């Protein structure tokens, strides 16, 4: 259950970091919404799994 809350907290930071990475570092300005959503979901899930195993 605690992993769910970690997932909720981590998701916005993952979205912000990934969006910033793709726009500033890689220069991708358009059509990154689904990619950011997908990768942020994976990061959030991994964080929840890591907390769940502690």
N, C-alpha and C positions, 0 to 999 in steps of 0.2 A: 504494500500500500504506500509506503514511503517513496518507493521508486516512481510511482505515478506523480507525486508532487514534485520530485526532482525533475521529471520529464517536463512538467508544465513550466518550471522555472528556467530550465536550460533552453527550451525551444526558442523564445524570443532572442536570446543572446546568440544562438546559432544562426537564426535568420539574419540578424544584423551583421554578424561577422562574415557569413558567407556572401551576402549581398555586397558588402563592402569589398571583400576579396575579389569577387568577379568583376565589379565595376572599376575599382581603382588599380588593381594589380594586373588583371587580364584584359581590361578594356572592353568587356562585354556589357553593352548598355541595354540591349533589348532581348526579349525572349529568354530571360533567365528565371522567371517566376516559378515555373514548374521544377526546374533544376534545384533552385534554392529550397523550395518546399520539400522536395524529395530528400535532399541531403540533410536538411535541418531535422526532418523526421527521423532519419537514421541516427544522427548524432544524439538526439533526444532519447531514442530507444536505447542506444548503447550506454548512455549515462544512467538510465533507469536500471538496466541490467547490471551495471557495475555496482550501483548502490545496493541492489537486491542481493548481490553475492557477498556483501560485507557482513 
